[in-house]
Amino acid sequence: MSGRRGRILSGIVVAFFLALGAGGWYGYQELPRIPGVPKAPVVGVPQGALEHQPLPAYAGPHPRVMPRPPEYYPFPITIGETGPVEPLFAGPSAYPFYCDNNSVTRRQPLVDNHDREGVPVFAENENGELTDEVIGYSRDCSHPTAVTYYYRSTTDGAFHLLEDASGDIDQVTVNGRTTDFIVRLETGTINRFHYAIAVLRGDGETAGKPTPSNWNRRLIYQMRGGVGVGRRQGDISKGDIVTRRADQLARGYAIVYSTANQTSNHYNIWLAEDTARRLKKQFVALYGEPLYTVGLGGSGGAIQQYLFAQNAPGLLDAAIPLYSYPDMVTQTIYVFDCEPLEYFFDVLDADNPRWKDASERTVIQGLSASNEVESRFKTLKTAAALFDGRYRDGARGATECTQGWRGLVPLVNNPNFAHFMKNFVDEVAERTHWSHWEDLRQFYGAGESGYANSTWDNEGVQYGLSALVGGEISIETFLQMNASIGGWKDPLDQTGEKLWFLNGNLFPAELSVWSEQNMNVGSLDRPAPRSRASMDAIEGIYRSGHVFLGDAEIPIIDLRHYLDGELDMHHSLASFSSRERMRRARGHADNQLIWVAHKDYTPLDEALDTIDRWMLNIMDNPEAGVVANMPAGASDQCFDQEGNIIAAGPGVWDGAWNSQATGACMQEYPIYRTSRQVAGAPITDDVFKCHLQPVEQALASGLYGQSTPFVAERMVDMQRIFPTGVCDFREPDLARPAEELIPVRETVRIAGQRISPDYRQAGDNLAGEEREQPMPVSLPLEQGARD
């Protein structure tokens, strides 16, 4: 009898683990994870590359007022030659640097040393296949410039090698005449990054001598997004430019693109600009000057457009930022709040039934949330719950914090983690500091420990302040939350990540989706210490031009699908943060149009046509400036799923954010807030380090509204939680340089014309600040750009 029970029990155990294994395997297939070790990982670096010495933060002039050195490289790069390796002005090349793939040529990078620096380069057999014989190493990942011709087939609508055509070449009409849809695609490397130029084949051209007869004289500079921390070249393929921009190529546009302008590779705006300048020189040397250059790209690609417009007038003549954010570094201010807040909801205040409904978390986080959206971590949590009670009885639904940003915070912040670490041998990977701060250490500076400084700060931040003032949370919840949530630990004290699908370990002994091992966590009895940013780092990143201050003169159509309801990281609020920064800096934002559409309709052609009319007006009448040359009918607007305009004109985006009656577009596509706005920060979302005021002073000023009596009763707790005071968001960023960073009001060049700057009288207050008291950018890691 006992043997039978034993067999039954064994069968149950086996069945259990088979089911668990099946569920785990399904989850493993469904969730993003680190790829395996490539055939050619980085095996070594130049001497001294990883010494991690202390470094002062950047203290030089803002790039807007900084002269660029003259170009020394003799463009064009001809077929078979390689482009420049060292940047013109962005600083020396950093190592290690991983060589990614050129899927167009399918070639390895060129050998540039035999000292085991970089990636190995292998001999090829008679069939062109790689052998295991190492013939040298590539430290800088150079590729010779090459040209490939593709045609679009009438059979399947796809692009194929021209030599494979068989009477199926599609045709297009450009410049008033019909021509074959054949694209010349040039690839090579500039500043170590892949570049691509795509233009319709011209009359009588050869690969080495293209002709512009089928070019409409308009140039699109394509930029792309993602979250990157440097150390990689990025891949390039036919799909990145030819397939992606097929509609624009068919209309005669020329397209240029570099993996240096894809933020999944890095966020160094100097390096992005340096490369863009050189790629435009390559294009102009081949085809001539365009009538104008318009930027186009999403997420991180949109960030580059805003910053190029501010830092380097004339590089782009117009911009179509898609799914925009003002910049990358100010995103970290509220995004780094996500996991501490989620850990509070899920673990520290797990007995509170309110947080079981994910949509309730918006009251604190500000960002959108829904109990109807299924968490993309559901499979992982279900399996983990068998071992860890923290994952049982989780919330119904999900938040933007978890759907959009989970996994990206450690990538940006943890020097011990990067999702592509296996592209480097262990010795190199372990010696490298992986983080956004480290990649831009020339601007942030580095402390005595050798680790780069950070700009993230939450000292004095009162999480959930507006919810307390509005009676949406109790004083008990407010105090418990603010006592529990500390800051992120110093980089020297951080450890590796425990997200199994990121580090490749299946069900480790410890699993954390929150990274709480790298947080300071406390309680009401022992409040957690908050993070204090490096003041020098904040000043350095302002001075370096990585923060969008709002000083942009060019025509801008800020275009996005409305994705807030889907908890996508590309929330609509960001467009209005940019608008308010522009109004604060220049007295207006009339050169920025905001277009939002239903996700089933993309008005990109309309945007390009509007920009074209705008540019032609400027060329015809430059003395009128940018805004006066806006084409008739161009305005803020929103579209339904059929492409019909729901509403257009002044005021359609008015709302609580600017203290106006809600406009028609805002009613259709409402915006949310961020955790810092809920805590009292302005819509600009650009206060790294707040001014502090004593709790007593905040209380006396009426900051807590109807909750004043409750706060007064708990003054002892408030003083323990905020020993140095609470944020006074009526004051600007404490660490922003006192002087005007862009003091020069010079003319800018747009579409070849000199345009007088349009500065008006800026208001003293930000939008929505008429009241006395302050009130209020994961999917797979490569995602982050929908362009």
C-alpha positions in Angstrom: 0.0 0.0 0.0 2.8 2.4 0.9 4.6 1.6 -2.3 1.4 2.5 -4.3 1.1 5.8 -2.4 4.8 6.4 -3.1 4.3 5.8 -6.8 1.3 8.1 -6.9 3.2 10.8 -5.0 6.1 10.4 -7.4 3.8 10.7 -10.4 2.3 13.8 -9.0 5.8 15.3 -8.4 6.9 14.4 -11.9 3.7 15.8 -13.4 4.1 19.0 -11.4 7.7 19.5 -12.5 6.8 18.6 -16.1 4.1 21.3 -16.0 6.4 23.7 -14.3 9.1 23.0 -16.9 6.6 23.4 -19.8 5.4 26.7 -18.3 9.0 27.9 -17.7 10.0 27.0 -21.2 7.0 28.9 -22.6 7.9 31.9 -20.5 11.5 31.6 -21.5 10.5 31.7 -25.2 8.1 34.6 -24.7 10.3 36.9 -22.6 13.4 38.8 -23.7 16.7 37.4 -22.6 20.4 37.8 -23.1 21.6 36.3 -26.4 24.4 33.7 -26.4 28.1 34.3 -26.9 28.9 35.3 -30.5 31.6 33.7 -32.6 33.6 37.0 -32.3 33.3 38.6 -28.9 35.6 41.4 -27.8 38.7 39.7 -26.3 40.8 42.7 -25.3 41.1 46.5 -25.1 43.9 49.0 -25.5 46.1 49.5 -22.5 44.6 52.0 -20.0 41.1 51.8 -21.5 39.5 50.5 -18.3 41.4 52.3 -15.6 38.3 54.2 -14.4 40.1 57.2 -13.1 38.3 60.1 -11.3 37.3 62.8 -13.7 35.8 66.3 -13.3 32.3 66.9 -14.8 32.1 68.9 -18.0 32.5 72.6 -17.3 32.9 74.0 -20.9 30.5 76.1 -23.0 27.1 74.8 -24.2 27.4 73.3 -27.7 25.0 76.0 -29.0 27.8 78.5 -28.5 30.8 76.2 -29.1 32.6 76.4 -32.5 33.0 73.1 -34.3 36.5 72.3 -35.7 36.9 72.3 -39.5 36.6 68.9 -41.2 39.9 67.3 -42.2 38.7 64.2 -43.8 38.5 64.3 -47.7 34.9 63.3 -48.5 33.5 61.5 -50.3 34.6 58.1 -49.1 35.0 56.1 -52.3 34.0 52.5 -52.8 36.5 50.2 -51.1 37.8 52.9 -48.8 36.9 53.3 -45.1 35.6 56.4 -43.4 37.2 58.2 -40.5 37.5 56.4 -37.2 38.1 59.1 -34.6 35.3 61.6 -34.1 35.9 65.2 -35.2 35.0 66.8 -31.9 33.1 64.3 -29.7 36.1 63.1 -27.9 38.4 60.0 -28.1 36.9 56.6 -28.9 35.9 54.5 -25.9 36.8 50.9 -25.4 35.7 48.1 -25.3 33.6 48.5 -28.5 31.7 45.5 -30.0 31.6 45.1 -33.8 28.0 44.4 -34.9 26.8 43.1 -38.3 26.4 44.7 -41.8 23.7 42.4 -43.2 23.9 44.1 -46.5 27.5 43.1 -47.4 27.7 40.2 -44.9 31.4 41.1 -44.4 33.5 41.0 -41.3 35.1 44.1 -40.0 38.6 44.9 -41.2 41.7 43.8 -39.3 43.4 46.8 -37.7 45.7 45.1 -35.2 47.3 41.9 -34.1 47.4 42.7 -30.4 44.2 40.9 -29.4 42.3 44.2 -29.1 38.7 44.1 -30.1 37.0 41.2 -31.9 38.8 38.3 -33.8 38.6 38.3 -37.6 38.5 34.9 -39.2 39.8 33.4 -42.4 37.3 32.3 -44.9 37.2 29.1 -46.9 36.6 28.7 -50.6 32.9 29.0 -50.1 33.2 32.3 -48.2 32.3 30.6 -44.9 34.2 31.6 -41.7 36.7 29.1 -40.4 38.2 29.1 -36.9 41.5 30.5 -38.0 42.1 34.0 -36.6 43.9 36.3 -39.0 43.8 39.4 -36.8 41.6 41.6 -34.7 39.3 44.6 -35.2 39.4 47.2 -32.5 37.4 49.9 -34.4 35.0 47.8 -36.6 35.7 49.5 -39.9 34.0 48.4 -43.1 34.9 49.5 -46.6 32.3 51.5 -48.4 30.2 49.3 -50.7 27.2 49.9 -53.0 24.3 47.5 -53.5 21.3 47.9 -55.8 17.8 46.7 -54.9 14.6 46.8 -56.8 11.0 46.5 -55.6 9.2 43.6 -57.1 5.8 43.8 -58.6 5.3 40.2 -57.6 5.6 40.4 -53.8 6.2 44.1 -53.1 9.5 43.3 -51.4 13.0 44.5 -52.3 15.5 42.1 -53.9 19.0 42.3 -55.3 18.9 44.0 -58.8 20.7 41.1 -60.4 17.8 38.8 -59.4 15.2 40.8 -61.3 13.1 38.9 -63.9 10.8 41.4 -65.6 9.2 42.3 -62.2 10.7 45.7 -61.5 8.1 48.1 -60.0 7.9 51.7 -61.3 7.3 55.0 -59.6 6.7 58.6 -60.7 9.3 61.2 -59.5 10.0 64.7 -60.7 7.1 64.4 -63.2 8.3 61.2 -65.0 8.1 57.5 -64.5 11.2 55.5 -63.6 12.2 52.0 -62.3 12.0 51.6 -58.5 15.6 50.7 -58.1 17.5 52.0 -55.1 21.2 52.6 -54.7 22.2 51.6 -51.1 25.6 52.7 -50.0 27.0 51.4 -46.7 30.3 51.9 -44.8 31.5 53.2 -41.5 32.0 56.7 -40.1 33.2 57.3 -36.6 33.2 53.5 -36.2 29.4 53.3 -36.8 27.7 51.8 -39.9 26.2 54.4 -42.2 23.7 54.0 -45.1 22.6 56.3 -48.0 19.6 55.3 -50.0 18.5 57.1 -53.2 16.6 56.1 -56.3 19.1 55.1 -59.1 19.7 58.0 -61.4 20.0 58.2 -65.2 23.3 56.8 -66.5 24.9 56.4 -63.1 27.4 53.9 -62.0 27.9 52.5 -58.5 30.9 54.8 -58.0 29.3 57.9 -59.6 25.7 58.3 -58.7 23.5 60.9 -60.4 20.6 62.8 -58.7 18.2 62.8 -61.6 15.5 60.8 -59.7 16.1 62.6 -56.4 13.5 65.3 -55.4 16.2 67.4 -53.7 14.8 66.7 -50.2 16.9 64.8 -47.7 15.5 62.8 -44.8 17.9 62.1 -41.9 16.5 59.0 -40.3 17.1 58.5 -36.6 16.1 55.6 -34.4 15.5 54.9 -30.7 16.0 52.3 -28.0 17.9 52.4 -24.7 21.6 52.1 -25.0 24.7 52.4 -22.8 27.4 52.6 -25.5 30.1 50.0 -26.2 28.5 48.7 -29.4 28.4 49.5 -33.1 24.9 48.4 -33.9 23.6 46.3 -36.8 22.6 47.6 -40.2 20.5 45.9 -42.8 18.5 46.6 -46.0 15.3 46.8 -43.8 16.7 49.6 -41.7 16.5 52.1 -44.5 15.3 50.7 -47.8 12.3 48.7 -46.5 11.5 51.1 -43.6 11.5 54.2 -45.9 10.1 52.6 -49.1 7.2 55.1 -49.3 9.5 58.1 -49.0 12.0 56.6 -51.5 9.1 56.1 -53.9 8.4 59.8 -53.7 12.0 60.7 -54.5 13.4 61.5 -51.1 17.0 60.6 -50.3 17.5 58.9 -46.9 20.6 58.8 -44.7 21.1 56.9 -41.5 23.9 55.9 -39.1 23.8 53.4 -36.3 25.4 56.3 -34.3 21.9 57.9 -34.6 20.2 54.9 -32.9 20.0 55.4 -29.2 19.9 51.6 -28.5 23.6 52.0 -29.2 24.4 55.1 -27.1 23.0 58.5 -25.9 26.0 60.7 -26.5 24.5 63.6 -28.4 28.0 65.0 -29.3 28.9 61.7 -31.0 25.5 61.6 -32.7 25.9 65.1 -34.0 29.6 64.5 -35.0 28.6 61.5 -37.1 25.5 63.3 -38.6 27.7 66.2 -39.8 30.1 63.8 -41.5 27.4 61.6 -43.0 25.8 64.7 -44.5 29.2 65.7 -46.0 29.4 62.2 -47.6 25.9 62.7 -49.0 26.5 66.2 -50.3 29.9 65.1 -51.9 27.9 62.4 -53.9 24.7 64.2 -54.7 25.0 67.9 -54.0 23.2 70.1 -51.5 19.6 69.3 -50.7 16.9 72.0 -50.6 16.5 71.0 -47.0 17.1 68.3 -44.5 14.2 67.0 -42.3 14.8 64.8 -39.3 12.5 61.7 -38.9 12.5 59.1 -36.2 10.9 57.9 -33.0 11.6 57.9 -29.3 15.4 58.2 -29.0 15.3 59.3 -32.7 12.9 62.1 -31.6 15.2 63.1 -28.7 18.1 63.6 -31.2 16.0 65.9 -33.3 15.0 68.2 -30.4 18.6 68.3 -29.2 20.1 68.9 -32.7 17.7 71.7 -33.2 18.9 73.3 -29.9 22.6 72.5 -30.0 23.4 72.7 -33.7 21.1 74.9 -35.8 21.5 74.2 -39.5 22.2 70.5 -39.2 18.5 69.9 -39.5 16.2 72.4 -41.2 13.0 70.8 -39.9 12.0 67.9 -37.6 9.3 65.3 -37.4 9.9 63.7 -34.0 7.8 60.5 -33.5 6.8 59.3 -30.0 9.0 62.0 -28.7 10.6 62.8 -25.4 12.4 66.1 -24.7 15.6 64.3 -23.9 16.9 61.1 -22.4 18.5 62.2 -19.1 15.4 64.0 -17.7 13.4 60.9 -18.3 15.4 59.1 -15.7 14.1 61.6 -13.0 10.6 59.9 -13.0 11.4 56.5 -14.5 13.8 55.7 -11.7 10.9 56.1 -9.3 9.0 53.3 -10.9 10.6 50.2 -9.3 10.7 51.7 -5.8 7.0 52.5 -6.0 6.2 49.1 -7.5 8.1 47.4 -4.7 6.1 49.4 -2.2 2.8 48.4 -3.8 3.7 44.7 -4.4 5.7 43.9 -1.2 6.0 46.6 1.5 2.2 47.5 1.4 1.1 44.1 0.0 -1.7 43.9 2.6 -3.4 47.0 1.2 -6.2 45.6 -1.1 -6.2 48.9 -3.1 -3.0 48.2 -4.9 -4.3 44.8 -6.1 -6.0 46.9 -8.8 -3.2 48.2 -11.0 -5.2 51.1 -12.2 -5.2 52.5 -8.6 -1.4 53.0 -8.8 -1.8 55.9 -11.2 -2.8 58.1 -8.2 0.8 57.9 -7.1 2.8 57.1 -10.2 0.9 59.5 -12.4 1.6 57.3 -15.5 -1.2 55.3 -17.0 -2.3 51.9 -15.6 -5.1 49.5 -16.3 -6.6 46.4 -14.7 -7.6 45.3 -18.2 -4.1 45.0 -19.6 -2.4 41.6 -19.0 1.0 42.0 -17.4 3.8 40.8 -19.7 5.4 39.3 -16.6 2.4 37.1 -15.7 4.1 33.8 -16.8 7.3 34.7 -14.9 5.4 35.7 -11.7 3.2 32.6 -11.8 6.2 30.3 -11.9 8.1 32.4 -9.3 5.1 32.3 -6.9 5.8 28.6 -6.4 9.1 29.6 -4.7 8.5 33.1 -3.4 5.3 34.3 -1.7 5.9 37.9 -2.8 4.6 37.0 -6.3 1.3 35.5 -5.1 -1.9 37.5 -5.2 -0.4 40.1 -7.4 -2.2 43.0 -8.9 -4.8 42.7 -11.6 -3.6 44.4 -14.7 -0.4 46.4 -15.2 1.2 49.8 -15.2 3.3 51.7 -17.7 6.1 51.4 -15.2 6.1 47.6 -15.5 5.0 47.3 -19.1 7.2 50.0 -20.5 10.2 50.5 -18.2 10.9 47.3 -16.2 14.3 46.0 -17.1 15.5 49.4 -18.5 16.3 51.0 -15.1 19.0 48.5 -14.3 20.4 48.8 -17.8 20.8 52.6 -17.4 21.8 52.6 -13.8 23.6 49.4 -12.8 27.3 49.3 -13.7 27.3 45.5 -13.3 24.7 44.8 -15.9 24.1 45.1 -19.7 22.0 42.8 -21.7 24.7 42.3 -24.3 27.6 41.5 -21.9 28.1 38.1 -23.5 29.5 39.9 -26.5 32.6 40.5 -24.4 34.8 37.8 -22.8 34.3 37.6 -19.0 37.5 39.4 -18.2 36.6 42.4 -20.3 32.9 42.4 -19.2 33.8 42.2 -15.5 36.2 45.2 -15.8 33.8 47.4 -17.7 31.4 49.7 -15.9 28.0 49.3 -17.6 25.6 52.2 -17.3 24.4 55.3 -19.1 26.4 57.4 -16.6 29.6 55.6 -17.5 29.1 56.0 -21.2 28.8 59.8 -20.8 31.4 60.1 -18.0 33.1 62.9 -19.9 30.1 65.0 -19.1 28.9 63.5 -15.7 32.4 63.2 -14.4 33.5 60.4 -12.0 34.2 60.3 -8.3 37.2 59.0 -6.3 35.8 55.5 -6.6 36.2 55.6 -10.3 32.5 55.2 -11.0 30.7 57.9 -13.0 28.5 60.4 -11.2 24.7 60.3 -11.4 22.1 63.0 -11.8 19.3 61.1 -10.1 18.1 62.6 -6.9 15.0 62.1 -4.7 15.9 64.0 -1.6 12.9 65.8 -0.3 10.5 64.3 -2.9 7.1 63.8 -1.4 5.7 60.8 -3.3 1.9 61.1 -3.7 1.7 64.7 -2.5 -1.2 65.7 -4.8 -3.0 62.5 -3.9 -2.7 63.4 -0.2 -3.8 67.0 -0.9 -6.8 65.7 -2.9 -7.9 63.3 -0.3 -7.1 60.3 -2.5 -4.7 58.7 0.0 -4.5 58.8 3.8 -1.8 60.4 5.8 -0.8 56.9 7.0 -0.2 55.7 3.4 1.6 58.9 2.5 4.0 58.5 5.5 4.5 54.8 5.1 5.3 55.2 1.4 7.7 58.0 1.8 9.5 56.3 4.7 9.8 53.1 2.9 11.1 54.5 -0.4 14.8 55.5 -0.3 17.1 56.0 -3.2 19.2 53.8 -5.4 22.5 52.6 -3.9 25.8 54.0 -4.9 27.3 52.2 -7.9 30.1 50.8 -5.8 27.5 49.1 -3.6 25.3 47.7 -6.4 25.2 44.0 -7.3 24.1 42.1 -10.3 20.5 41.8 -11.5 18.2 38.9 -10.7 15.7 39.0 -13.6 16.1 35.5 -14.9 15.2 36.4 -18.5 17.8 39.1 -18.5 20.8 37.2 -17.0 20.0 33.8 -18.6 19.6 31.9 -15.3 16.4 29.8 -15.0 14.8 30.1 -11.6 17.7 31.2 -9.5 17.5 30.9 -5.7 16.6 34.6 -5.6 14.5 36.4 -8.1 13.7 40.0 -8.2 11.7 41.9 -10.8 12.2 45.1 -8.8 16.0 45.2 -8.2 15.3 45.9 -4.6 18.8 44.5 -3.7 20.1 47.8 -5.2 17.6 50.1 -3.4 17.6 51.7 0.0 14.5 50.4 1.7 13.1 51.6 5.1 10.1 51.7 7.3 8.2 54.3 9.4 10.4 53.5 12.3 13.6 53.7 10.3 13.0 55.8 7.2 15.2 54.9 4.2 17.9 57.3 3.1 17.2 59.1 -0.2 19.6 59.6 -3.1 21.7 62.8 -3.5 22.9 63.5 -7.0 26.2 65.0 -7.8 25.7 68.7 -8.3 28.7 68.8 -10.6 27.2 66.0 -12.7 23.9 67.9 -13.1 25.6 71.1 -14.1 27.9 69.2 -16.5 25.0 67.5 -18.3 23.2 70.9 -18.6 26.3 72.5 -20.0 26.9 69.6 -22.4 23.6 70.1 -24.3 22.1 66.7 -23.2 19.1 68.5 -21.6 16.5 70.1 -23.9 16.2 73.6 -22.7 13.5 74.5 -25.2 15.6 76.7 -27.5 14.6 75.3 -30.9 13.8 77.6 -33.9 13.1 75.1 -36.7 9.6 73.9 -37.9 8.6 70.9 -35.8 5.7 68.5 -36.2 5.6 66.3 -33.1 3.7 63.2 -34.2 2.6 60.2 -32.3 0.0 57.4 -32.1 -2.0 57.6 -28.9 -0.7 54.7 -26.8 -1.4 55.7 -23.3 -4.2 53.3 -22.9 -1.9 50.4 -23.9 0.6 51.4 -21.2 3.2 52.0 -23.8 6.3 53.9 -22.6 5.7 56.5 -25.3 3.2 58.6 -23.4 1.7 61.7 -24.9 2.6 63.9 -22.0 6.2 64.1 -23.3 5.1 66.3 -26.2 3.7 68.9 -23.9 6.8 68.8 -21.6 8.8 69.8 -24.7 6.2 72.5 -25.6 6.4 74.0 -22.1 10.2 74.1 -22.1 10.0 75.9 -25.5 7.5 78.4 -24.1 9.7 79.0 -21.1 12.9 79.5 -23.1 11.5 81.5 -26.0 8.2 83.0 -24.9 6.3 80.7 -27.3 6.2 77.3 -29.0 4.4 78.3 -32.1 6.9 76.5 -34.4 5.9 73.2 -32.8 2.7 71.4 -33.9 1.5 68.4 -32.0 -0.3 65.8 -34.0 -1.8 62.7 -32.3 -3.5 59.9 -34.1 -5.3 56.6 -33.4 -2.8 53.8 -33.6 -4.4 52.5 -36.8 -3.6 55.6 -38.8 -0.2 57.2 -39.4 -0.4 60.7 -40.9 3.3 60.7 -41.9 2.7 61.7 -45.5 0.6 64.7 -44.4 3.4 65.7 -42.0 6.1 65.5 -44.8 3.8 67.5 -47.2 3.2 70.1 -44.5 7.0 70.4 -43.8 7.6 70.7 -47.5 5.2 73.6 -48.0 6.7 75.2 -44.8 10.2 74.9 -46.2 9.3 76.3 -49.6 7.6 79.3 -47.9 10.7 79.9 -45.8 12.9 79.8 -48.9 10.6 82.2 -50.7 10.2 84.6 -47.8 13.0 84.2 -45.3 12.6 87.6 -43.7 9.2 86.5 -42.3 10.8 83.9 -40.1 9.5 80.4 -39.2 6.1 80.9 -37.6 4.8 83.4 -40.2 5.8 81.0 -43.0 3.7 78.2 -41.6 1.5 77.0 -44.4 -2.2 77.8 -44.4 -4.2 75.2 -42.5 -1.2 73.8 -40.5 -2.0 73.6 -36.8 -2.3 71.3 -33.8 -4.6 68.5 -34.6 -5.7 64.9 -33.9 -6.9 62.1 -36.1 -9.2 59.1 -35.7 -8.5 55.6 -36.9 -9.8 56.4 -40.4 -7.5 59.4 -40.8 -10.3 61.9 -40.3 -9.3 65.1 -38.4 -11.2 65.1 -35.1 -10.2 68.7 -34.3 -7.6 71.2 -35.4 -6.5 74.7 -34.4 -5.5 76.7 -31.4 -6.7 75.3 -28.1 -7.4 71.7 -29.1 -4.7 70.5 -26.7 -5.6 72.8 -23.8 -6.3 71.2 -20.5 -5.4 71.0 -16.9 -1.7 71.1 -17.8 -2.0 74.8 -18.9 -5.0 75.7 -16.7 -7.4 76.0 -19.7 -10.7 74.5 -20.5 -10.1 71.0 -22.0 -9.8 71.1 -25.8 -11.4 68.6 -28.2 -8.2 66.7 -28.9 -7.3 66.5 -25.2 -10.8 65.1 -24.5 -10.2 62.4 -27.1 -6.6 61.6 -26.2 -6.0 62.7 -22.6 -2.5 62.9 -21.1 -1.3 61.6 -17.8 1.3 62.8 -15.3 4.5 61.4 -13.9 5.4 60.5 -10.3 7.3 63.8 -9.9 4.4 65.8 -11.1 2.2 64.1 -8.6 4.9 65.1 -6.1 4.5 68.7 -7.1 7.0 69.2 -9.9 6.1 71.2 -13.1 5.1 69.6 -16.4 8.5 70.3 -17.8 9.8 67.4 -15.7 13.3 68.8 -15.6 14.0 69.4 -12.0 17.0 67.1 -11.1 17.7 68.6 -7.7 14.9 70.5 -6.0 15.3 73.4 -3.5 14.5 72.2 0.0 12.3 73.9 2.5 11.7 72.9 6.1 8.5 70.8 6.7 7.2 73.5 9.0 7.6 76.1 6.2 5.9 73.9 3.7 3.0 73.4 6.2 2.7 77.2 6.9 2.6 77.9 3.1 -0.5 75.8 2.7 1.3 73.1 0.6 -0.9 70.3 2.1 -4.2 72.0 1.5 -7.1 70.2 3.3 -4.6 67.6 4.7 -2.8 70.3 6.7 -4.3 69.2 10.0 -3.3 65.6 9.4 0.3 66.5 8.5 0.6 68.8 11.5 -0.4 65.9 13.8 2.3 63.8 12.3 5.0 66.4 12.3 7.5 64.2 14.2 7.2 61.5 11.5 7.5 64.1 8.7 10.7 65.4 10.2 12.2 62.0 10.5 11.3 61.1 6.9 12.5 64.4 5.5 15.3 65.5 7.9 16.7 68.0 5.3 13.3 69.3 4.2 10.9 68.8 1.4 10.9 70.0 -2.2 9.9 73.5 -3.1 9.0 73.2 -6.7 8.2 76.9 -7.0 12.0 77.2 -7.4 14.0 76.1 -10.4 16.5 73.2 -10.5 19.0 73.9 -7.7 21.9 72.6 -9.8 21.1 74.3 -13.1 23.9 76.7 -14.0 23.0 80.2 -12.9 24.1 81.9 -16.1 22.1 81.8 -19.3 23.5 78.8 -21.2 22.4 80.0 -24.6 22.8 83.8 -24.4 23.5 84.5 -28.1 20.4 85.5 -30.1 22.0 85.1 -33.5 20.3 84.2 -36.8 20.0 80.6 -37.7 20.2 79.0 -41.1 17.1 77.1 -42.2 16.8 75.7 -45.8 19.8 77.7 -46.8 18.3 81.0 -45.6 19.3 83.2 -42.6 16.3 83.5 -40.2 16.1 86.0 -37.5 15.5 84.5 -34.1 12.0 84.6 -32.7 12.2 85.3 -29.0 9.3 86.8 -27.2 8.6 87.8 -23.6 8.5 84.6 -21.6 6.1 84.4 -18.7 7.5 84.3 -15.2 5.5 81.1 -14.4 5.2 77.8 -16.0 1.9 76.8 -17.5 -0.5 75.8 -14.7 1.4 77.7 -12.0 -1.1 80.5 -11.4 -1.9 78.9 -8.0 0.3 79.9 -5.0 1.0 76.2 -4.1 2.6 73.8 -6.6 0.2 71.2 -7.9 0.7 69.0 -10.4 10.4 58.2 -21.9 10.0 46.7 -21.1 9.4 45.4 -24.1 12.4 43.7 -25.5 15.4 45.9 -24.6 15.9 46.9 -28.3 12.5 48.4 -28.5 12.0 52.0 -27.8 11.5 53.4 -31.3 8.4 53.2 -33.4 9.4 55.1 -36.5 
